[in-house]
Amino acid sequence: MFSPLTKKRFRAFKRIKRAWYSLIALGVIYVFCQVVGFFVGVDDIKPVDPSSLEAFRKPVIEKLYDVRTARFNVGADSAIYGFEGPTDVLNALNNKAGLEAALEGFSSEYNVIKKDRGDYTRYYLEPKAEPSVTVVEYPPADVSYPFAPCSKHPFGLDNSGRDVMLLVIHGMRIALNFGLVLAFSGMLIGLIVGSIEGYFGGFVDIVCQRFTEIWSAIPFLYVMIFIGERLGRSFGILLLCYAIFNWIAVSYYMRAEFFRLRSRTFVEAAKCQGFSARRIIFGHILPNALTPLITLFPFLLMGAIGSLAALDFLGFGLPPMTPSCGELLRQAQADPSSWWLIFFPAAALFIVMLLTVLIGEGLRDAFDPRQKSKLE
């Protein structure tokens, strides 16, 4: 079923442990998100009843410390100025017959530190006893959203009262599905365009390249905003807008591979036998040009997931109330004190992107025909 070269590359990929285990971990995450999405649909994520959170309301406890430290300056005329500290200490200093007598009266309560600064003297009064603490307890605040993590909702609730854990799981499910479809569609379109440019060359290549350059110069974000305003925001529209721009980088790689391979002996032999261009492209050249395509796929997937999160964060992505890590991060921007809206979505994106990068690096090393060497 598989060629010996494919089996050899698979064994080489398996020997790269970080990439192999990353592939397994990413597969487990994908299956888990799909299973959870099957049992708990997006429409089933309802706002939590505030009455169910009454048991998790915590009273506000405030500790008031009575700090008795004092410091002041004494000028050449024995006048006290720049006083910082309790008012009763200042009154006691002013009521005494002299400064030394007043400081003597504080010897049992304070350690007196004196520092000569030339034209004035700096005094520090450090209390010998620990500062007294008064604990004031206020009644719990009313339940409001977003709500901090608790035992019933370990990831907390967002500003609509929905469980953040379910939102993150569904957000990653949508992002992974979106990334896989977008990466495959981008690879397919880029493969077709790049193979036509690289195989035929000449006038066909020039025309296609000029079209590709013009197309790549179109600002994607403006197109996305315009289409979103005209047709609305949906998964299909967003996927279509991305797909018509996501193939350009792949086409460049495939064009270069086909340029390199079309002059090989086996291609010339296929032409001499009268094979059609379609058979030569897909039956002879393409199997030998798959290396950049396969190694690019994880990075296309990572870019698609990151782009979806960025668009949702900006408000130009999926429809409102659709679970998304970018949407949760946008909520956190409006309420920075809600740390759980930042930490959990960002951690999910980081883990998925890290696993994808490790898989991509492993594929690149496994498919690289060059032997690794180092200088001794």
C-alpha positions in Angstrom: 0.0 0.0 0.0 2.8 2.4 0.9 6.1 2.7 -0.9 9.4 1.7 0.9 10.4 5.4 0.9 7.1 6.4 2.7 7.6 3.6 5.3 11.2 4.8 5.8 10.0 8.4 6.4 7.3 7.2 8.8 9.9 5.3 10.8 12.2 8.3 10.9 9.3 10.5 12.1 8.5 7.9 14.8 12.0 8.1 16.1 11.6 11.8 16.8 9.9 11.3 20.1 8.8 14.9 20.7 7.0 15.0 17.3 5.5 11.5 17.7 4.1 12.2 21.2 2.9 15.6 20.1 1.0 14.0 17.2 -0.6 11.5 19.7 -1.4 14.4 22.1 -3.0 16.5 19.4 -5.0 13.6 18.2 -6.3 12.9 21.7 -7.2 16.6 22.1 -9.0 16.6 18.8 -11.0 13.4 19.5 -11.9 14.7 23.0 -13.2 18.0 21.7 -15.3 16.2 19.0 -16.7 13.8 21.6 -17.6 16.5 24.0 -19.1 18.5 21.2 -21.3 15.5 20.3 -22.7 15.1 23.7 -22.9 18.8 24.7 -23.8 21.0 21.7 -23.2 24.7 21.4 -26.8 25.4 21.9 -26.7 23.5 25.2 -24.2 26.0 26.8 -26.7 28.1 28.6 -26.0 30.9 31.1 -25.8 29.5 34.7 -28.6 30.4 37.1 -27.2 32.9 39.6 -29.0 31.1 42.5 -26.8 28.1 41.9 -23.7 30.2 42.7 -24.9 31.4 46.1 -22.9 28.8 47.9 -19.7 30.1 46.3 -20.1 33.7 47.3 -17.3 34.7 49.6 -17.3 37.5 52.1 -14.9 40.4 51.6 -12.3 40.5 54.4 -10.3 43.6 54.9 -7.4 43.8 57.3 -6.5 47.2 58.8 -3.0 47.6 60.2 -2.3 50.3 62.8 1.2 51.3 61.7 2.8 53.5 64.4 6.1 54.3 62.6 7.0 58.0 62.7 9.8 60.1 61.1 10.5 63.8 61.2 13.2 66.4 60.8 14.6 68.8 63.4 16.2 72.0 62.2 19.0 74.1 63.7 16.3 76.1 65.6 14.9 72.9 67.1 11.7 73.3 65.1 10.0 70.0 63.9 9.0 69.8 60.3 8.3 67.1 57.7 6.5 65.0 60.2 5.1 61.7 59.0 3.3 59.4 61.4 0.5 59.2 64.0 -1.0 62.5 65.1 -0.8 61.7 68.8 3.0 61.3 68.5 3.2 64.8 66.9 1.1 66.2 69.7 3.2 64.6 72.3 6.4 66.0 70.7 4.9 69.5 70.7 3.6 69.4 74.2 6.8 68.3 75.9 9.2 70.9 77.4 11.9 69.8 75.0 12.6 67.3 72.2 14.9 65.2 74.3 12.3 64.9 77.1 9.7 63.9 74.5 12.0 61.2 73.0 12.8 59.9 76.4 9.1 59.4 77.0 8.9 57.3 73.8 11.8 55.0 74.7 9.6 52.3 76.1 7.4 52.2 73.0 9.8 53.1 70.2 13.4 52.6 69.1 14.7 56.1 68.3 17.1 56.3 65.4 18.9 59.6 64.9 20.8 60.6 61.7 22.7 63.9 61.4 22.3 65.5 57.9 24.4 68.6 58.5 21.9 71.5 58.7 19.2 69.3 60.1 18.7 66.1 62.0 16.5 63.2 60.8 14.7 61.1 63.4 13.0 57.7 63.0 10.7 56.2 65.6 10.3 52.4 65.0 7.7 50.7 67.2 9.0 47.8 69.3 5.6 46.0 69.2 4.0 44.5 66.1 1.3 46.7 64.5 -2.2 45.8 65.7 -4.5 44.3 63.1 -8.2 44.9 62.9 -10.2 42.4 60.7 -13.3 43.8 59.1 -15.6 41.4 57.3 -18.2 42.6 54.8 -21.1 40.6 53.5 -20.6 38.7 50.2 -21.2 40.7 47.0 -24.1 39.9 44.8 -23.5 37.3 42.1 -22.3 38.9 38.9 -20.7 37.8 35.7 -17.9 37.1 34.9 -17.7 34.7 37.9 -14.4 33.4 39.3 -13.5 29.7 39.2 -15.1 27.5 41.8 -15.5 23.8 42.4 -18.6 23.6 40.2 -17.1 25.6 37.4 -13.3 25.1 37.6 -12.7 27.5 34.6 -15.1 30.1 35.9 -17.9 31.8 33.9 -17.7 34.4 31.2 -19.6 37.8 31.1 -22.7 36.0 29.9 -22.7 33.4 32.7 -21.6 30.5 30.4 -19.1 27.9 31.6 -15.6 28.8 30.3 -14.4 25.2 30.3 -17.2 24.2 27.8 -16.5 27.4 25.8 -12.8 26.6 25.5 -13.5 23.0 24.5 -16.0 24.0 21.8 -13.8 26.9 20.7 -10.9 24.5 20.2 -13.2 22.0 18.4 -14.3 24.8 16.0 -10.8 26.1 15.6 -9.3 22.6 14.8 -12.1 21.8 12.3 -11.7 25.2 10.7 -7.9 24.9 10.6 -8.0 21.4 9.1 -10.5 22.3 6.4 -8.7 25.5 5.6 -5.2 23.9 5.5 -6.5 21.1 3.1 -8.3 23.6 0.9 -5.3 25.9 0.8 -3.0 22.9 -0.1 -5.4 21.7 -2.8 -5.8 25.1 -4.5 -2.1 25.9 -4.1 -1.2 22.5 -5.5 -3.3 22.9 -8.6 -2.1 26.5 -9.3 1.6 25.7 -8.5 1.6 22.5 -10.6 0.2 24.3 -13.7 2.7 27.1 -13.4 5.7 24.8 -12.8 4.8 22.2 -15.4 3.8 24.3 -18.3 6.0 27.4 -17.6 6.4 30.1 -20.2 3.3 32.2 -21.0 1.1 30.2 -18.6 3.5 30.7 -15.8 3.8 34.5 -16.4 0.1 35.0 -16.5 -0.5 32.9 -13.4 2.3 34.7 -11.5 0.9 38.1 -12.3 -2.5 37.1 -11.2 -1.1 35.6 -7.9 0.9 38.8 -7.2 -2.2 41.0 -7.8 -4.3 38.7 -5.6 -1.8 38.6 -2.8 -1.8 42.5 -2.8 -5.5 42.6 -1.9 -5.9 43.5 1.8 -7.5 40.4 3.4 -8.8 42.2 6.5 -10.7 44.8 4.4 -12.2 42.0 2.3 -13.3 40.2 5.4 -14.9 43.3 6.9 -16.7 44.0 3.6 -18.1 40.5 3.1 -19.0 40.3 6.8 -21.0 43.5 6.5 -22.8 42.4 3.3 -23.3 38.7 3.9 -23.1 38.4 7.7 -20.7 36.4 9.8 -20.7 32.6 9.6 -18.4 29.7 9.7 -18.8 29.0 5.9 -18.3 32.6 4.8 -15.2 33.0 7.0 -13.8 29.7 5.7 -14.4 30.8 2.1 -12.7 34.2 2.6 -9.7 32.5 4.1 -9.5 29.8 1.5 -9.3 32.2 -1.4 -6.2 33.8 0.1 -4.6 30.9 1.9 -3.3 29.0 -1.2 -0.7 31.6 -2.3 2.3 30.5 -0.2 1.7 26.8 -1.1 1.5 27.6 -4.9 5.0 29.2 -4.7 6.5 26.0 -3.1 4.7 23.7 -5.6 5.7 25.9 -8.5 9.4 25.6 -7.5 9.2 21.8 -7.0 7.6 21.3 -10.4 10.2 23.5 -12.1 12.9 21.4 -10.5 11.3 18.0 -11.4 9.9 18.6 -14.9 13.3 18.3 -16.4 14.1 15.0 -14.7 14.7 11.9 -16.8 11.5 10.1 -15.7 9.4 13.0 -16.8 11.0 13.1 -20.2 10.5 9.4 -20.5 6.8 9.8 -19.7 6.4 12.5 -22.3 8.1 10.3 -24.9 5.6 7.6 -24.2 2.8 10.0 -24.9 1.3 10.3 -21.5 -1.1 13.2 -20.9 -0.1 16.3 -18.9 -2.6 15.4 -16.2 -1.1 11.9 -15.8 2.4 13.2 -15.7 1.6 15.9 -13.2 -0.4 13.7 -10.8 1.1 10.3 -11.5 4.8 11.1 -11.8 5.8 14.6 -10.6 3.4 15.0 -7.7 4.5 11.9 -5.6 8.0 13.3 -5.7 6.9 16.9 -4.9 4.9 16.0 -1.7 7.7 16.8 0.7 7.2 20.6 1.0 3.4 20.0 1.0 3.4 17.6 3.9 5.9 19.6 5.9 3.9 22.8 5.4 0.6 21.3 6.5 1.2 21.6 10.4 2.3 25.2 10.0 -0.8 26.0 7.8 -2.9 24.5 10.5 -1.3 26.5 13.2 -1.6 29.7 11.2 -5.3 29.0 10.5 -6.0 28.5 14.3 -4.1 31.6 15.2 -5.8 33.7 12.5 -9.3 32.6 13.6 -8.5 33.5 17.2 -7.2 36.9 16.1 -10.2 37.7 14.0 -12.6 36.7 16.8 -10.6 38.9 19.2 -11.0 41.8 16.8 -14.7 41.1 16.4 -14.6 40.1 12.7 -14.6 36.4 13.0 -17.4 34.0 14.0 -20.9 35.2 14.8 -21.5 36.6 18.4 -22.0 34.0 21.2 -20.1 31.4 19.2 -17.6 29.7 21.5 -14.1 30.9 20.7 -10.8 31.5 22.5 -10.5 34.8 20.7 -13.9 35.9 22.0 -13.0 35.1 25.6 -9.8 37.1 25.2 -11.8 40.0 24.0 -14.0 39.8 27.0 -10.9 39.7 29.2 -9.7 43.0 27.6 -12.9 44.7 28.8 -12.4 43.2 32.3 -8.7 42.6 33.0 -9.3 41.5 36.6 -11.0 38.4 35.3 -7.8 36.4 34.9 -9.5 33.2 34.1 -10.8 34.7 30.8 -7.1 35.2 29.8 -5.3 32.2 31.3 -7.4 29.3 30.1 -8.1 30.3 26.5 -4.5 31.4 26.1 -3.2 28.2 27.6 -5.4 26.1 25.2 -4.1 28.0 22.2 -0.5 27.8 23.4 -0.7 24.0 23.9 -2.3 23.3 20.5 0.1 25.6 18.6 3.1 24.1 20.5 2.1 20.6 19.6 1.5 21.6 16.0 4.9 23.2 15.7 6.6 20.1 17.2 4.8 17.9 14.7 5.9 20.2 11.8 9.5 20.2 12.9 9.4 16.4 13.1 8.0 16.0 9.6 10.5 18.4 8.2 13.4 16.4 9.8 11.9 13.1 8.8 11.3 14.1 5.1 14.7 15.9 4.8 16.9 13.6 2.6 20.1 15.3 3.7 22.2 13.6 6.3 22.7 15.6 9.4 26.3 16.5 10.1 28.2 18.7 12.6 31.7 20.2 12.8 34.0 18.5 15.3 
